[in-house]
Every structure is written in C-alpha cells, then in structure tokens.
Amino acid sequence: MIKKELKLPEEFYKEEVRNDYKISSEMKKIWSIELDLFNQLDRICKKHNITYYADGGTLLGAVRHHGFIPWDDDMDFMMYRDDFEKLCSVASEFKEPYFFQTEETDPGSLRCHAQLRNSKTTGILNFEKDKKYPFNQGIFIDIFPLDNVPENRDERLKFVEELKKLKEQAREYYDFNHGFAEKPKITGFHTLWQRISFPNKKRNYKKLFEVYGEENPYYKEYKEKVTKYKDSTKYVMDIAIHDESKMLNSQYFSNSKYVPFEMMKMPIPEKYENILNTYYGDWHKLVRGENIHGGCIFDVKVPYSQYLDKEK
C-alpha cells in the first residue's frame, strides 16, 4: 500500500511511451509519491503566502512536457531565502508520513537546502547507500533557497568555492565524529606523505567536537556566509548545487504563474525562458540526460528504515 494523500487516476500508473522513451509503471509510482509531496508543499506555501517556483528539470518539464521529463525521476523547486526561512519556520505542519528535512530538523543530512520526504518510502542516493546514514531517506523533492551572489565572475567563483568547501568540511566533521568516516588506505607514496605531513587532520575534528559537540561549526559558518550578499546584488542562484554558471537575474522572478504539470498545476517564473536559456542553452531541443543525483534506490512501499535494517 502506497502511503500518500493525493489520489491519482488508475490510468496514470500504466506504462506508456513519451518522446520515444518507455516509462514503466514502477516509475509512475515513484512519480506519484513526488507529485503527492509537491501537493503538500503547494498546500503549505499557499496557506502561508510563500512564493516558490519549479526549478531545473522540473521547470523544463513543466514548460516543454507539461509534466515530468520522461527519463527524469525527481522534482526541484526554488524560492528566495526569506521565503525559504519562512517555510522552515512552519516545518512542523508537515505531518506523518511527510517530513521536512533540513540540518536543523534532521542532523547529518547536510544538504544545505531542504528536502520534503515521504517517510514510508525509500529514496536512498546511490553514493550514500553504503554509509547507512540514520537520517530520513524516504523519497523526496528538493527545495533550494535562492541567495544573492556577486555579478563579478571571479568574486562569485571564489564565494561559491568557499561555501562548497565549508559544506564538504561539514560532511567530514559529521562523518568523523559519528563513525561514518572511511578509513584511509595507504595506496602510494603521495598518500603516505599526506598521512605523515598532516597527522592531525582527522584529530582536529575530534578536538572541535569536544568544543562544539553536536553543533557542526562548518555548517554554522556556511549558514552565516551564504547570506553575505543579501539584498546587495540583483543576481541570485541555488548555491547549494555549487554551479556558479547558473547565476540568474532577480528580474526573472518578477511574477509567477501556474501551468499544467501532469494532472496538476505548478508555479513557474514569468520569465522562465531566460532561466531555461541560462540552465540549458537550446532547451527546446530534446536531449536525453542523466539524473543530477547520479542514481537512487527507490521503493514506494518499504520505509527507508526497514531497507537500512535489512542491509546491515
């Protein structure tokens, strides 16, 4: 039994071909969970007057396909930082099986954006499956905050790289102090030299943990720095994905409008063409792509907790 509130017609779940690509009934079930999560997000955002938009492949799908890109398996949304923080403040309104995940609500997840998940399902990223992290890993949709960035490319690149490094350090800090760090292997002279030259690298995380405890100092610094340019430039981007070329002019978001997405309606920026041109270039041309997450283990009926227990 799939745990969700949104009722979809049986016809939706049937295998079909779109753009010469076969969509299995199993993928349709995954889509149904994500549409249900989108429905929950839309409900809360409308209730609290929070403005948000489709992002990435979801935006492209809404405009070009009026639904999912046939080979896509996720949904992405974006909103300005102020709206994002407002959404975070009402996170408790998402009730079981729905879970609004940030580092504040689920320590160790460390996305630096939010994910709305269905806790009664499994959606584990392939590159994280061996870690068996304890945080919620149900099927999810991504919600990215838009933050101001410098117009100057060199300054922007430096800014984004600094934040990327902090995010990586936050991950290492959590992994090392909670038993998820991989044991280093000596595979050559260079690795041996690093171990000898920097013997305190790992030990420093332990010392920091003695000072900061569960509060991740690198994540805290990330949160403080990410809003450095707030309201001081007219350019924004999804900094959490670390792609400084995806800078967008805030004028693209002057208004929003709802367009068809599968059997629902989804908000997109009024000047969506400018955004899609920035993201994809000739976005009208149909090019089969890869999912940005690099693959995911999905199960619409088994909770992630059961899956992790089975894998231990």
C-alpha positions in Angstrom: 0.0 0.0 0.0 1.5 3.3 -1.1 1.2 5.9 1.8 0.1 9.2 0.3 -2.9 11.6 0.3 -3.0 12.6 -3.4 -5.5 10.4 -5.3 -4.4 9.8 -8.9 -6.5 8.0 -11.6 -5.5 4.4 -12.3 -4.7 5.4 -15.9 -1.8 7.4 -14.6 0.1 4.3 -13.4 0.0 2.5 -16.7 3.2 2.0 -18.7 3.5 4.4 -21.6 5.8 5.8 -24.2 6.6 9.6 -24.3 9.1 11.0 -26.7 10.2 7.5 -27.7 11.0 6.7 -24.1 9.2 4.0 -22.2 8.0 4.9 -18.8 7.4 1.9 -16.6 4.5 1.5 -14.2 7.1 1.4 -11.4 8.5 4.8 -12.4 4.9 6.1 -12.4 4.6 5.0 -8.8 7.7 7.0 -7.9 6.3 10.0 -9.8 3.0 9.6 -7.8 4.9 9.9 -4.5 6.7 13.0 -5.7 3.5 14.6 -7.0 2.0 13.9 -3.6 4.9 15.7 -2.0 4.6 18.6 -4.4 0.9 18.7 -3.4 1.8 19.0 0.2 4.4 21.7 -0.5 1.9 23.7 -2.6 -0.7 23.4 0.2 1.6 24.8 2.9 3.1 27.5 0.7 -0.4 28.8 -0.3 -1.5 28.7 3.3 1.4 30.9 4.4 1.7 33.1 1.3 5.1 31.6 0.4 6.2 32.2 -3.2 8.1 29.3 -4.9 8.8 28.1 -8.4 9.7 25.0 -10.3 13.4 24.7 -10.8 15.9 22.7 -13.0 14.5 19.7 -14.9 11.1 20.2 -13.2 10.8 23.7 -14.7 11.9 22.4 -18.1 9.4 19.5 -17.8 6.6 21.9 -16.9 7.3 24.1 -19.9 8.2 21.6 -22.5 6.3 18.5 -21.5 3.6 19.8 -19.2 4.8 17.2 -16.7 7.8 15.1 -16.0 10.7 14.9 -18.5 10.1 11.2 -19.4 13.5 10.0 -18.1 13.6 12.2 -15.0 13.0 10.8 -11.5 13.0 13.8 -9.2 11.4 17.2 -8.7 13.2 20.5 -7.9 11.8 23.8 -6.5 13.3 27.1 -5.6 12.4 30.2 -3.6 14.0 33.3 -2.2 15.9 32.9 1.1 13.3 34.8 3.1 10.5 32.5 1.8 12.7 29.5 2.5 13.2 30.6 6.1 9.5 31.2 6.4 8.9 27.7 5.1 11.4 26.3 7.6 9.5 28.0 10.4 6.3 26.1 9.7 8.0 22.8 9.0 6.0 21.1 11.9 2.9 21.5 9.8 4.1 18.6 7.5 2.6 15.6 9.3 3.5 11.9 9.0 4.3 10.4 6.6 5.6 13.8 5.3 8.9 15.1 6.8 10.5 18.5 6.0 14.2 17.8 6.2 17.0 20.3 6.9 20.1 20.1 9.0 18.1 21.7 11.8 15.3 19.1 11.7 17.5 16.1 10.9 21.2 16.5 11.8 23.6 14.8 9.5 21.5 15.2 6.3 23.7 18.3 5.4 22.2 19.2 2.1 22.3 22.9 2.8 18.9 23.0 1.1 15.6 21.4 2.1 14.0 18.1 1.1 10.4 17.2 1.7 10.3 13.4 2.1 7.7 10.6 2.5 9.0 8.6 5.5 7.1 5.4 4.5 9.2 5.0 1.3 12.8 4.6 0.3 14.8 7.1 -1.7 18.5 6.5 -1.0 21.1 8.1 -3.1 23.5 5.5 -4.6 26.6 7.3 -3.4 25.3 7.3 0.2 23.9 3.8 0.4 27.0 2.2 1.9 27.1 4.7 4.7 23.7 3.8 6.0 23.1 7.2 7.5 20.4 7.4 10.1 18.7 10.5 8.8 15.4 10.3 6.9 15.9 8.8 3.4 12.4 8.5 2.1 11.5 9.5 -1.5 12.0 13.3 -1.7 11.6 16.5 -3.6 14.3 19.2 -3.4 13.7 22.8 -2.3 16.5 25.2 -2.9 16.9 28.7 -1.4 18.0 31.4 -3.8 20.7 33.6 -2.4 22.3 36.8 -3.7 25.7 36.4 -5.4 28.3 38.9 -6.9 28.0 39.8 -10.5 31.8 39.7 -10.9 32.6 36.2 -12.0 35.9 35.9 -10.1 34.3 37.1 -6.9 31.3 34.9 -7.4 33.5 31.8 -8.2 35.5 32.4 -5.0 32.4 32.8 -3.0 30.8 29.6 -4.3 34.0 27.7 -3.8 34.3 28.8 -0.2 30.8 27.6 0.5 31.4 24.3 -1.3 34.5 23.7 0.9 32.5 24.5 4.1 29.8 22.1 3.0 32.4 19.4 2.4 34.1 20.1 5.8 30.7 19.9 7.5 30.1 16.5 6.0 33.6 15.3 7.1 33.1 16.7 10.6 29.8 14.8 11.0 31.1 11.6 9.4 34.3 11.5 11.5 32.6 12.2 14.8 29.7 9.8 14.3 31.6 6.8 12.9 30.8 7.2 9.2 34.3 8.3 8.0 36.0 5.9 5.7 39.3 4.5 7.0 42.2 5.9 4.9 44.2 3.4 2.9 47.9 3.8 2.1 48.0 3.2 -1.6 51.1 5.0 -2.7 53.9 7.4 -1.7 51.6 10.5 -2.1 49.0 9.2 0.3 51.8 8.1 2.8 53.3 11.6 2.5 50.0 13.2 3.3 49.5 10.9 6.4 52.9 11.8 7.7 52.8 15.5 6.8 49.3 16.1 8.2 48.8 13.7 11.1 46.4 15.9 12.9 43.9 16.5 10.2 41.4 13.9 11.5 42.3 14.5 15.1 41.3 18.2 14.7 37.7 17.1 14.0 37.8 15.3 17.4 39.1 18.4 19.2 36.4 20.5 17.5 33.7 18.1 18.6 34.9 18.4 22.2 34.3 22.2 21.9 31.2 22.3 19.7 29.6 18.9 20.3 26.6 18.2 18.0 26.7 21.8 16.7 28.6 21.5 13.4 30.9 24.5 13.2 31.3 24.2 9.4 27.6 24.1 8.8 27.1 27.1 11.1 29.7 29.1 9.2 28.1 28.1 5.9 24.7 29.4 7.1 26.4 32.7 8.2 28.3 33.2 5.0 25.7 32.1 2.4 23.7 35.4 3.0 26.7 37.6 2.8 25.4 39.4 -0.3 21.7 39.5 0.8 19.9 42.4 -1.0 23.1 43.9 -2.2 23.1 42.5 -5.7 20.4 41.7 -8.3 21.8 38.2 -9.0 20.8 35.0 -7.3 21.5 31.3 -7.6 21.0 27.9 -6.0 24.3 28.0 -4.1 23.8 24.5 -2.6 24.4 22.9 -6.0 27.8 24.8 -6.4 27.4 25.7 -10.0 28.3 29.4 -10.3 27.4 29.5 -14.0 23.7 29.1 -13.0 23.5 32.8 -11.9 20.1 34.3 -12.5 18.9 37.9 -12.7 16.3 38.5 -10.0 14.2 40.3 -12.6 13.3 36.8 -14.0 11.2 36.3 -10.8 9.1 39.4 -11.0 5.9 37.3 -11.2 4.9 33.7 -11.2 2.1 31.8 -13.0 0.7 28.3 -12.7 1.0 25.9 -15.7 -0.1 22.3 -16.2 2.1 19.6 -14.8 0.7 16.1 -15.3 -2.9 16.5 -13.9 -1.9 19.3 -11.6 -0.9 23.0 -11.7 2.7 24.1 -10.9 4.1 27.7 -10.4 6.9 28.8 -12.7 8.6 32.2 -13.0 7.0 34.6 -15.5 10.4 34.9 -17.4 11.1 31.2 -17.4 12.7 31.3 -20.9 15.6 33.4 -19.5 16.1 30.8 -16.8 16.0 27.9 -19.1 18.4 29.6 -21.5 20.8 30.0 -18.7 20.4 26.4 -17.5 20.3 24.5 -20.8 21.0 26.7 -23.7 18.8 25.4 -26.5 16.3 23.9 -24.2 13.7 23.3 -27.0 16.0 20.6 -28.4 15.1 17.2 -26.9 18.3 15.7 -25.4 18.1 12.7 -23.1 20.0 13.5 -19.9 21.0 11.9 -16.6 19.5 12.5 -13.2 21.6 15.0 -11.3 21.7 12.8 -8.2 23.6 10.1 -10.1 21.0 7.4 -9.4 18.8 6.5 -6.5 17.4 3.3 -4.8 13.6 3.7 -4.8 10.9 1.7 -3.1 7.4 3.1 -2.8 6.1 0.5 -0.3 9.1 -0.1 2.0 10.2 2.6 4.5 13.9 3.5 4.3 14.3 2.4 7.9 13.4 -1.1 7.0 15.6 -1.1 4.0 18.6 0.1 6.1 17.9 -2.6 8.7 17.8 -5.2 6.0 21.2 -4.1 4.6 23.0 -4.2 8.0 
